[in-house]
Amino acid sequence: MKSTDYLKLLRAKTPQQLSEELATLRQERFNVHLQQVTGRLNKPHRVGEVRARIARVQTVLKQQEKSS
């Protein structure tokens, strides 16, 4: 999914849904990091992808807070 499509999906969500998405992504970041440390990570690009998605969710949350 392109980042612009992902942003459109995020902007359509409520702050509660975004918080849940953020918690899920943080758990995924932990799991990916753990796999990386133990040497079992097959797709190293996932680390950057998850970090970028977390940043996007946080950005949309801040934008919604300012507009409210």
Buried (B, 14 or more C-beta within 10 A) or exposed (E): EEEEEBBEEBEEBEEEEBEEBBEEBEEBBEEBBEBEEEEEBEEEEBBEEBBEBBEBBEEBBEEBEEEE
